[in-house]
């Protein structure tokens, strides 16, 4: 499971900057976004897949809080989801 997920406000409108710690054995990370509530299971939507431990999510609604979570996929299959991180978006 990816640890230390951070979501930070970006200098650019409609963007959030994410980063997390490397997960041993991971070959790809899946990022999900939720613009409603972290408790609304149906509101989580995949927004990216990346091989890096940081990502900029764009196209987000401004002046709102957005929640994110990440999972690793690798030699041991899919990890559990990370803890949820959130940020306000410009």
PAVO-729731 format. One record per residue (C-alpha): residue number from 1; residue in three letters; y negated, z negated, x negated. Coordinates in pm, 1 decimal. Example, Ala and Ser with C-alpha at 12.3 -4.5 7.8 and 13.67 -1.06 7.14 Angstrom:
[rec 1, "ala", [450.0, -780.0, -1230.0]]
[rec 2, "ser", [106.0, -714.0, -1367.0]]
end
This chain:
[rec 1, "unk", [0.0, 0.0, 0.0]]
[rec 2, "unk", [-342.5, 88.3, -142.4]]
[rec 3, "unk", [-533.8, -228.4, -226.7]]
[rec 4, "unk", [-903.2, -305.2, -259.9]]
[rec 5, "unk", [-1021.4, -32.4, -22.6]]
[rec 6, "unk", [-1401.1, -20.6, -15.9]]
[rec 7, "unk", [-1619.9, 182.3, 217.2]]
[rec 8, "unk", [-1981.2, 221.8, 111.1]]
[rec 9, "unk", [-2289.6, 377.7, 258.1]]
[rec 10, "unk", [-2379.6, 710.7, 99.5]]
[rec 11, "unk", [-2718.7, 845.6, 4.9]]
[rec 12, "unk", [-2642.8, 1143.3, 226.5]]
[rec 13, "unk", [-2665.3, 1148.9, 605.6]]
[rec 14, "unk", [-2328.3, 1146.7, 783.3]]
[rec 15, "unk", [-2123.4, 1046.3, 477.4]]
[rec 16, "unk", [-1923.1, 742.0, 365.5]]
[rec 17, "unk", [-1791.9, 683.1, 13.2]]
[rec 18, "unk", [-1442.0, 535.4, -18.8]]
[rec 19, "unk", [-1249.8, 405.6, -318.4]]
[rec 20, "unk", [-935.6, 196.6, -374.6]]
[rec 21, "unk", [-693.9, 81.7, -643.8]]
[rec 22, "unk", [-415.8, 306.3, -771.4]]
[rec 23, "unk", [-79.8, 260.1, -600.3]]
[rec 24, "unk", [217.5, 289.1, -834.8]]
[rec 25, "unk", [438.1, 587.9, -750.2]]
[rec 26, "unk", [182.5, 746.1, -516.4]]
[rec 27, "unk", [146.0, 1122.4, -527.9]]
[rec 28, "unk", [-99.2, 1154.2, -238.2]]
[rec 29, "unk", [-321.9, 930.5, -27.3]]
[rec 30, "unk", [-385.0, 979.9, 344.7]]
[rec 31, "unk", [-722.5, 866.2, 482.7]]
[rec 32, "unk", [-780.7, 779.2, 846.9]]
[rec 33, "unk", [-1111.8, 718.1, 1024.1]]
[rec 34, "unk", [-1198.9, 527.2, 1338.8]]
[rec 35, "unk", [-1544.1, 545.9, 1494.1]]
[rec 36, "unk", [-1465.9, 331.4, 1799.1]]
[rec 37, "unk", [-1301.5, 0.5, 1697.9]]
[rec 38, "unk", [-1041.7, -89.4, 1435.4]]
[rec 39, "unk", [-837.8, -247.3, 1716.5]]
[rec 40, "unk", [-819.4, 79.9, 1914.3]]
[rec 41, "unk", [-492.5, 226.6, 1784.1]]
[rec 42, "unk", [-552.3, 559.8, 1958.4]]
[rec 43, "unk", [-887.9, 613.5, 1787.9]]
[rec 44, "unk", [-747.5, 645.1, 1434.2]]
[rec 45, "unk", [-762.8, 1007.6, 1314.1]]
[rec 46, "unk", [-658.2, 1156.4, 981.9]]
[rec 47, "unk", [-960.3, 1295.8, 798.4]]
[rec 48, "unk", [-824.2, 1374.8, 452.2]]
[rec 49, "unk", [-541.1, 1385.7, 202.1]]
[rec 50, "unk", [-621.0, 1345.3, -165.5]]
[rec 51, "unk", [-455.4, 1283.0, -500.7]]
[rec 52, "unk", [-756.8, 1083.4, -621.6]]
[rec 53, "unk", [-847.0, 716.8, -561.9]]
[rec 54, "unk", [-1186.7, 798.0, -419.1]]
[rec 55, "unk", [-1313.4, 1026.1, -146.5]]
[rec 56, "unk", [-1631.5, 1113.6, 42.4]]
[rec 57, "unk", [-1585.4, 1150.2, 417.6]]
[rec 58, "unk", [-1853.7, 1370.1, 575.7]]
[rec 59, "unk", [-1944.4, 1481.9, 925.0]]
[rec 60, "unk", [-1971.4, 1125.2, 1057.2]]
[rec 61, "unk", [-2208.3, 1013.2, 1332.5]]
[rec 62, "unk", [-2523.8, 860.1, 1185.9]]
[rec 63, "unk", [-2652.2, 508.1, 1251.9]]
[rec 64, "unk", [-2305.4, 382.1, 1345.8]]
[rec 65, "unk", [-2035.7, 169.2, 1186.8]]
[rec 66, "unk", [-1720.5, 356.0, 1084.2]]
[rec 67, "unk", [-1380.8, 208.8, 987.8]]
[rec 68, "unk", [-1131.6, 351.6, 738.3]]
[rec 69, "unk", [-778.8, 287.8, 616.1]]
[rec 70, "unk", [-560.0, 453.0, 351.7]]
[rec 71, "unk", [-186.5, 485.8, 292.4]]
[rec 72, "unk", [-0.5, 610.7, -12.4]]
[rec 73, "unk", [284.0, 861.3, -0.5]]
[rec 74, "unk", [508.4, 895.3, -301.3]]
[rec 75, "unk", [846.4, 825.9, -453.6]]
[rec 76, "unk", [914.8, 537.3, -211.6]]
[rec 77, "unk", [798.4, 723.8, 98.6]]
[rec 78, "unk", [498.8, 613.0, 307.1]]
[rec 79, "unk", [332.9, 280.9, 231.6]]
[rec 80, "unk", [191.8, 53.2, 500.2]]
[rec 81, "unk", [-174.8, 110.9, 582.3]]
[rec 82, "unk", [-432.0, -62.3, 364.7]]
[rec 83, "unk", [-657.9, -331.4, 499.4]]
[rec 84, "unk", [-940.1, -177.2, 702.5]]
[rec 85, "unk", [-1280.4, -126.2, 538.7]]
[rec 86, "unk", [-1602.2, -35.3, 716.8]]
[rec 87, "unk", [-1955.3, 80.2, 648.2]]
[rec 88, "unk", [-2268.3, 182.4, 830.6]]
[rec 89, "unk", [-2341.0, 554.5, 797.7]]
[rec 90, "unk", [-2693.9, 694.1, 750.8]]
end
